[in-house]
Amino acid sequence: MKGTGDRGVLLALGVTIVIWASAFAAIRAGLEGYTPGHLALLRFLIGSGLLVVYAAATRMPPPAWRDVPAVLLGGFLGFFGYHTGLAFGEVTVEAGAASLIISSVPVFTALLAAAFLGERLGPLGWIGTAVSFCGVALISLGEGGNFGIDPGALPILLAAVSESLFFVFQKPYLGGTARSGSRPTLSGPARS
């Protein structure tokens, strides 16, 4: 029986990877018929519709009123900032380059977590950060066949920073601090 569960997990991971990897090419294809704003809105409507169905099926409770500002800020950063920045950037940036620029999200997340949550980067973390920034700079400068900055790289880079802020901002809520009654903040390490 365990083998069946392992195969199910591997299948779910495989499907997720294929869908996520094809998103950049799908965005680029979608921009042929939609404006960046309309494409982002279409993605939100599809995701929201699926969430409403899931919430109704599982009887998911709504967030507590005190958490609504955090939910709105998280939605702005993690959904609006990320998806619209990515869609506007892919108007001029190729899908492959966009996916590589977006892959800087873990680097920005690590740096922001160090700044706001008191987490530490070791020597390998700093080396990886430097290599990643060099790679993003080379991709951004070389996009379009010429050596220069493609204006579409900036919204994609802002999307990566927005997504990183979303991850750092939500971490105190995922650690159980919100449930214990204390208010998580970004001013320092979350404490229970």
Backbone bond lengths (Angstrom), bond angles and torsions (degrees), N, CA, C in turn:
res aa  C-N    CA-C-N  psi(-1)  N-CA   C-N-CA  omega(-1)  CA-C   N-CA-C  phi
1 M - - - 1.451 - - 1.526 111.85 -
2 K 1.347 116.69 -34.22 1.453 119.64 -179.30 1.522 111.06 -63.21
3 G 1.325 117.70 -37.69 1.460 121.41 178.89 1.514 111.97 -60.01
4 T 1.321 118.34 -36.94 1.458 122.06 178.61 1.518 110.37 -65.72
5 G 1.338 117.15 -41.43 1.463 120.75 178.27 1.511 111.70 -64.90
6 D 1.345 116.36 -39.81 1.460 120.44 178.31 1.526 110.94 -63.82
7 R 1.318 116.82 -40.57 1.463 120.23 178.09 1.519 111.09 -65.33
8 G 1.331 116.18 -37.47 1.469 119.91 177.83 1.521 111.73 -63.83
9 V 1.326 115.81 -41.73 1.466 120.31 178.30 1.524 109.93 -65.17
10 L 1.332 116.94 -44.88 1.462 120.46 179.05 1.524 111.54 -62.72
11 L 1.323 116.72 -39.49 1.461 120.52 177.93 1.525 110.32 -64.25
12 A 1.331 116.81 -45.48 1.466 120.44 178.97 1.523 111.14 -61.59
13 L 1.329 117.13 -41.87 1.460 120.72 177.85 1.528 111.09 -64.24
14 G 1.340 116.43 -42.87 1.457 120.45 178.76 1.515 112.47 -61.54
15 V 1.339 116.94 -45.09 1.463 121.13 178.80 1.531 110.06 -62.38
16 T 1.332 116.68 -43.13 1.465 120.85 179.23 1.517 111.16 -60.76
17 I 1.325 117.09 -44.63 1.469 120.96 -179.44 1.526 110.79 -63.47
18 V 1.317 117.35 -43.31 1.470 120.47 -179.51 1.528 110.45 -64.48
19 I 1.333 117.07 -44.71 1.470 120.36 -179.84 1.529 109.90 -64.18
20 W 1.331 116.46 -46.14 1.462 119.69 -178.28 1.530 110.79 -64.51
21 A 1.315 116.93 -43.25 1.464 120.12 -178.27 1.524 111.75 -66.95
22 S 1.316 117.13 -33.36 1.465 119.69 -178.96 1.525 112.38 -81.97
23 A 1.329 117.94 -9.17 1.464 120.55 -177.84 1.522 111.81 -61.03
24 F 1.327 117.95 -38.91 1.466 120.28 -177.34 1.523 111.00 -66.48
25 A 1.324 117.12 -42.55 1.465 120.14 176.48 1.529 110.47 -68.60
26 A 1.327 117.37 -36.49 1.469 120.70 179.20 1.530 110.70 -66.21
27 I 1.322 116.98 -38.77 1.469 120.14 176.94 1.525 109.24 -61.81
28 R 1.311 115.10 -47.41 1.468 119.53 -179.40 1.534 110.46 -59.54
29 A 1.326 116.75 -42.12 1.475 120.29 177.97 1.529 110.84 -67.67
30 G 1.318 117.29 -39.41 1.462 121.24 179.30 1.513 112.85 -64.17
31 L 1.332 116.46 -28.52 1.462 120.15 179.39 1.526 112.50 -70.29
32 E 1.335 116.32 -11.06 1.462 119.51 174.99 1.527 111.42 -68.20
33 G 1.332 117.06 -29.98 1.459 120.11 -176.51 1.515 114.77 -117.58
34 Y 1.327 118.25 -11.22 1.463 122.04 -177.40 1.517 109.82 -128.58
35 T 1.318 115.43 154.57 1.463 119.41 171.19 1.529 107.22 -75.90
36 P 1.331 118.62 162.16 1.467 119.73 178.98 1.532 113.22 -57.56
37 G 1.331 116.73 -40.90 1.465 119.92 178.47 1.515 112.69 -64.38
38 H 1.330 116.36 -42.94 1.471 119.88 178.84 1.527 111.50 -65.85
39 L 1.326 116.22 -38.39 1.464 119.74 179.78 1.529 110.61 -65.41
40 A 1.340 117.04 -43.84 1.463 120.34 177.65 1.529 110.15 -62.47
41 L 1.335 117.08 -42.21 1.466 120.47 178.79 1.520 111.10 -62.73
42 L 1.317 118.00 -40.78 1.463 120.98 178.10 1.528 110.69 -61.13
43 R 1.328 116.87 -42.63 1.468 120.10 177.90 1.527 110.68 -62.75
44 F 1.345 116.81 -41.02 1.471 120.45 179.21 1.524 110.99 -64.15
45 L 1.326 116.77 -42.51 1.463 120.25 -179.02 1.528 111.23 -63.53
46 I 1.325 116.80 -42.16 1.465 120.10 178.30 1.531 110.11 -64.07
47 G 1.326 116.55 -48.79 1.465 120.42 179.52 1.519 112.26 -62.21
48 S 1.326 116.92 -42.58 1.465 120.69 179.96 1.522 111.47 -65.04
49 G 1.323 116.18 -40.60 1.465 119.44 177.95 1.521 111.94 -61.51
50 L 1.337 116.02 -43.61 1.469 119.69 177.66 1.526 111.18 -64.75
51 L 1.334 117.15 -38.48 1.466 120.25 178.70 1.524 111.10 -65.68
52 V 1.321 118.09 -39.70 1.468 121.29 178.43 1.527 109.90 -62.29
53 V 1.317 116.98 -43.43 1.470 120.22 178.22 1.524 110.30 -62.63
54 Y 1.332 117.07 -46.21 1.470 121.16 179.82 1.530 110.73 -63.55
55 A 1.333 116.93 -44.35 1.472 120.53 -179.06 1.526 110.66 -62.64
56 A 1.321 117.05 -39.97 1.460 120.00 178.93 1.528 111.12 -68.78
57 A 1.329 116.78 -40.79 1.463 120.42 -178.57 1.523 112.30 -67.28
58 T 1.335 116.89 -34.97 1.469 120.21 -177.58 1.524 112.59 -98.74
59 R 1.340 116.28 -0.84 1.477 121.91 -176.90 1.521 111.32 55.64
60 M 1.318 114.92 45.07 1.452 122.19 179.72 1.530 109.42 -64.14
61 P 1.328 117.91 127.96 1.470 119.04 178.92 1.526 110.43 -75.24
62 P 1.321 116.72 150.58 1.469 118.60 176.89 1.531 109.68 -71.67
63 P 1.334 117.41 163.27 1.465 118.88 178.69 1.530 110.85 -67.39
64 A 1.326 115.54 155.43 1.466 120.44 175.41 1.527 108.59 -65.09
65 W 1.326 116.87 148.63 1.464 120.85 -177.51 1.520 111.97 -56.63
66 R 1.336 117.58 -36.42 1.468 120.12 -178.44 1.539 111.34 -66.94
67 D 1.331 116.98 -19.44 1.460 121.28 -179.53 1.529 113.29 -93.73
68 V 1.337 118.00 -7.08 1.463 121.12 -176.58 1.531 112.19 -60.67
69 P 1.343 121.28 -43.59 1.478 118.49 176.79 1.525 112.46 -59.20
70 A 1.326 117.60 -39.91 1.465 120.74 178.84 1.527 110.41 -66.46
71 V 1.316 117.26 -38.32 1.469 120.93 178.12 1.531 109.68 -64.58
72 L 1.325 116.97 -42.53 1.466 120.25 179.26 1.530 111.40 -65.09
73 L 1.333 117.23 -43.44 1.458 120.29 177.99 1.534 110.50 -64.11
74 G 1.315 116.25 -43.14 1.460 120.27 177.19 1.516 111.93 -61.46
75 G 1.313 116.87 -42.58 1.466 120.88 177.25 1.514 111.88 -62.78
76 F 1.338 116.45 -40.55 1.459 119.98 178.56 1.519 111.02 -62.96
77 L 1.333 116.50 -47.79 1.465 120.27 -177.45 1.523 112.49 -70.94
78 G 1.335 115.99 -51.12 1.451 120.86 -171.19 1.509 115.36 -80.94
79 F 1.314 116.31 -20.73 1.461 118.16 -178.26 1.522 111.23 -115.81
80 F 1.320 117.44 -60.44 1.460 119.18 -178.59 1.527 111.36 -63.21
81 G 1.327 117.30 -54.05 1.469 120.90 -177.31 1.517 112.35 -60.11
82 Y 1.318 116.02 -45.52 1.465 120.00 -177.69 1.524 111.54 -68.20
83 H 1.315 117.36 -55.72 1.468 120.69 -172.12 1.518 112.98 -68.94
84 T 1.333 117.79 -41.15 1.466 117.91 -179.80 1.535 110.76 -71.66
85 G 1.338 117.26 -39.04 1.467 119.24 176.65 1.521 111.65 -60.71
86 L 1.315 115.78 -43.88 1.462 120.44 179.16 1.531 111.12 -64.18
87 A 1.327 117.18 -44.91 1.466 120.28 -178.94 1.527 111.36 -64.92
88 F 1.327 117.64 -44.49 1.464 119.65 179.21 1.529 111.18 -65.97
89 G 1.326 117.18 -37.01 1.459 120.10 178.87 1.511 113.22 -66.92
90 E 1.332 115.87 -36.92 1.467 118.86 -177.31 1.522 113.49 -74.88
91 V 1.323 117.49 0.33 1.460 119.46 172.69 1.528 109.35 -63.45
92 T 1.337 116.86 -37.38 1.467 120.19 -178.65 1.525 113.65 -117.05
93 V 1.321 118.43 -18.30 1.465 121.62 -177.87 1.521 108.93 -97.39
94 E 1.326 115.93 134.41 1.463 120.90 178.97 1.533 110.80 -63.64
95 A 1.328 116.67 155.07 1.457 122.52 -176.54 1.530 112.18 -59.35
96 G 1.313 117.81 -42.64 1.463 121.04 -179.36 1.515 112.19 -63.53
97 A 1.329 116.39 -44.46 1.463 120.18 178.42 1.525 110.54 -65.67
98 A 1.333 116.92 -39.54 1.467 120.37 178.33 1.527 110.97 -61.38
99 S 1.329 116.36 -41.56 1.469 119.05 -179.39 1.523 111.15 -66.41
100 L 1.327 117.15 -34.35 1.465 120.22 178.13 1.525 111.54 -72.00
101 I 1.327 117.55 -37.63 1.467 119.79 177.02 1.528 109.81 -66.96
102 I 1.319 117.16 -42.59 1.469 121.05 178.95 1.523 110.78 -63.97
103 S 1.319 117.18 -26.24 1.465 119.22 -179.91 1.525 112.43 -67.72
104 S 1.329 117.48 -1.62 1.463 120.85 174.08 1.531 111.91 -80.65
105 V 1.317 117.88 -3.41 1.472 121.20 179.72 1.535 111.99 -53.38
106 P 1.337 120.86 -47.22 1.469 118.43 179.56 1.523 113.65 -61.30
107 V 1.322 117.35 -32.54 1.468 120.35 179.19 1.530 109.91 -68.07
108 F 1.337 116.85 -48.95 1.463 119.78 177.81 1.528 110.64 -61.75
109 T 1.326 116.48 -38.40 1.463 120.00 179.25 1.523 110.72 -62.13
110 A 1.325 117.11 -43.97 1.471 120.41 179.05 1.522 110.87 -62.67
111 L 1.335 117.45 -43.41 1.462 120.38 -179.92 1.525 111.74 -66.35
112 L 1.324 117.35 -42.35 1.460 120.48 178.79 1.530 111.85 -68.81
113 A 1.338 116.72 -35.68 1.466 119.95 176.95 1.524 110.14 -65.90
114 A 1.331 117.04 -35.57 1.467 119.91 176.17 1.519 110.23 -66.45
115 A 1.330 116.87 -40.32 1.460 120.83 -177.76 1.525 112.56 -72.92
116 F 1.335 117.85 -43.96 1.460 120.97 -172.11 1.524 115.15 -100.12
117 L 1.314 117.26 -28.33 1.460 120.15 -175.27 1.524 113.03 -109.49
118 G 1.315 116.97 -0.83 1.457 120.20 178.47 1.517 114.55 74.87
119 E 1.324 117.86 17.21 1.461 120.14 177.76 1.529 108.93 -77.92
120 R 1.310 116.11 157.25 1.462 121.29 -175.94 1.520 111.52 -117.14
121 L 1.337 114.67 143.56 1.463 121.30 173.03 1.522 107.89 -102.61
122 G 1.320 116.27 133.97 1.456 120.96 174.98 1.522 110.43 -82.94
123 P 1.317 116.69 -179.53 1.479 120.06 -179.78 1.530 112.82 -57.40
124 L 1.324 117.90 -42.30 1.473 119.83 178.72 1.521 111.28 -66.08
125 G 1.321 117.18 -34.29 1.460 121.10 176.66 1.519 111.69 -62.38
126 W 1.340 116.56 -42.29 1.463 120.78 178.45 1.527 111.39 -68.47
127 I 1.319 116.88 -38.05 1.472 120.17 177.22 1.528 109.59 -64.84
128 G 1.321 116.90 -45.48 1.460 121.00 178.13 1.522 111.93 -60.94
129 T 1.334 116.70 -39.01 1.465 121.37 178.10 1.526 110.51 -62.81
130 A 1.324 116.76 -45.66 1.469 120.71 -179.94 1.532 111.15 -62.98
131 V 1.333 116.66 -44.26 1.464 120.60 179.41 1.527 110.51 -62.88
132 S 1.329 116.42 -42.41 1.462 120.82 -179.75 1.523 111.29 -63.40
133 F 1.329 116.97 -45.24 1.462 119.35 179.33 1.526 111.63 -64.02
134 C 1.313 117.15 -37.54 1.470 120.10 176.55 1.529 110.38 -63.31
135 G 1.318 116.83 -41.97 1.465 120.55 178.60 1.513 112.38 -63.75
136 V 1.344 116.88 -44.90 1.466 120.44 178.81 1.526 109.99 -63.62
137 A 1.339 117.09 -40.41 1.470 120.21 178.82 1.524 110.76 -62.66
138 L 1.329 117.25 -43.75 1.465 120.01 179.28 1.520 111.93 -63.87
139 I 1.333 116.68 -41.81 1.468 120.36 179.30 1.526 109.73 -65.21
140 S 1.342 116.94 -45.60 1.467 120.77 -178.67 1.521 111.57 -64.48
141 L 1.324 117.05 -40.10 1.467 120.56 -179.09 1.515 112.72 -73.42
142 G 1.325 117.45 -31.76 1.463 120.29 -175.07 1.511 114.43 -96.96
143 E 1.325 119.43 1.19 1.467 121.91 -178.21 1.518 109.77 -65.68
144 G 1.304 116.53 136.18 1.461 122.32 176.71 1.516 113.41 92.46
145 G 1.333 118.65 7.21 1.449 121.11 176.11 1.518 114.56 87.50
146 N 1.300 118.59 -14.51 1.457 121.92 178.27 1.522 108.68 -111.46
147 F 1.318 114.90 161.57 1.457 119.14 176.78 1.520 107.22 -91.33
148 G 1.286 116.70 99.56 1.462 124.43 179.98 1.507 108.52 -177.97
149 I 1.305 116.29 166.65 1.468 120.07 -176.97 1.519 109.40 -86.34
150 D 1.316 116.52 122.05 1.450 121.77 174.45 1.531 107.27 -75.36
151 P 1.332 118.18 128.03 1.465 119.74 -179.19 1.535 112.73 -59.41
152 G 1.323 117.57 -24.90 1.458 120.70 179.14 1.510 113.54 -72.69
153 A 1.335 117.54 -16.61 1.461 119.61 178.88 1.526 111.37 -69.96
154 L 1.335 118.33 -30.13 1.463 121.28 -178.40 1.530 112.38 -64.44
155 P 1.345 120.41 -48.72 1.468 118.13 177.36 1.535 112.75 -60.96
156 I 1.326 116.76 -32.80 1.464 119.15 178.77 1.522 110.12 -70.11
157 L 1.311 116.45 -40.05 1.461 120.46 176.53 1.533 110.48 -64.46
158 L 1.328 117.21 -40.47 1.469 120.70 175.80 1.528 111.10 -64.88
159 A 1.321 116.85 -34.75 1.468 120.30 175.58 1.520 110.54 -63.16
160 A 1.335 116.60 -40.24 1.468 120.55 178.66 1.530 110.72 -64.82
161 V 1.321 117.10 -42.82 1.473 120.25 178.24 1.524 110.46 -65.43
162 S 1.325 116.75 -41.14 1.468 120.89 179.03 1.523 111.32 -61.30
163 E 1.316 116.42 -43.92 1.466 120.91 178.73 1.530 110.49 -64.54
164 S 1.327 116.74 -37.94 1.463 121.03 178.32 1.519 111.12 -65.39
165 L 1.326 117.02 -42.84 1.466 120.46 175.85 1.529 110.93 -60.67
166 F 1.327 115.82 -39.24 1.466 120.76 177.22 1.524 110.95 -59.48
167 F 1.328 117.77 -45.88 1.460 121.22 -179.62 1.520 111.69 -64.85
168 V 1.325 116.77 -44.23 1.463 120.35 -179.20 1.527 110.21 -66.92
169 F 1.329 116.02 -41.14 1.461 120.94 -178.58 1.529 112.04 -63.99
170 Q 1.324 117.51 -36.54 1.460 119.55 -176.40 1.519 113.85 -82.45
171 K 1.326 118.79 -15.87 1.461 120.70 -175.10 1.528 113.29 -56.78
172 P 1.339 119.31 -45.70 1.471 117.70 178.49 1.533 112.83 -60.12
173 Y 1.318 117.53 -29.87 1.467 120.31 179.37 1.518 111.43 -74.55
174 L 1.317 116.62 -30.87 1.460 120.21 -179.93 1.517 112.29 -77.70
175 G 1.330 117.48 -20.76 1.456 121.45 -177.95 1.513 114.03 -81.55
176 G 1.313 118.63 1.35 1.462 121.07 178.66 1.518 113.45 91.63
177 T 1.347 118.11 -0.44 1.456 119.89 -178.23 1.519 111.17 -65.69
178 A 1.314 117.60 -38.41 1.457 120.15 -177.82 1.517 110.78 -66.25
179 R 1.328 117.07 -33.84 1.457 119.85 -178.78 1.518 112.38 -73.44
180 S 1.347 116.58 -23.97 1.457 118.12 -177.24 1.523 111.95 -82.89
181 G 1.313 117.59 -5.11 1.447 120.61 175.72 1.521 113.34 104.07
182 S 1.326 119.43 -17.85 1.456 120.33 178.20 1.517 109.26 -83.42
183 R 1.293 116.07 151.98 1.453 121.51 -176.28 1.525 110.85 -92.34
184 P 1.319 119.84 119.72 1.462 120.63 176.38 1.525 110.32 -70.81
185 T 1.308 116.32 145.97 1.460 121.43 176.84 1.518 108.52 -135.91
186 L 1.310 115.09 169.40 1.456 120.46 176.23 1.521 110.95 -99.64
187 S 1.312 118.15 7.95 1.458 120.34 -175.42 1.521 112.78 -79.88
188 G 1.296 118.78 -11.86 1.436 120.86 -179.49 1.507 110.63 -176.79
189 P 1.336 116.91 -174.66 1.462 119.90 -179.35 1.527 111.28 -60.60
190 A 1.326 115.35 141.01 1.469 120.09 176.65 1.525 109.27 -69.31
191 R 1.302 115.75 132.41 1.456 120.47 -179.83 1.510 109.18 -120.78
192 S 1.322 116.17 141.29 1.463 120.20 178.89 1.502 109.98 -90.49
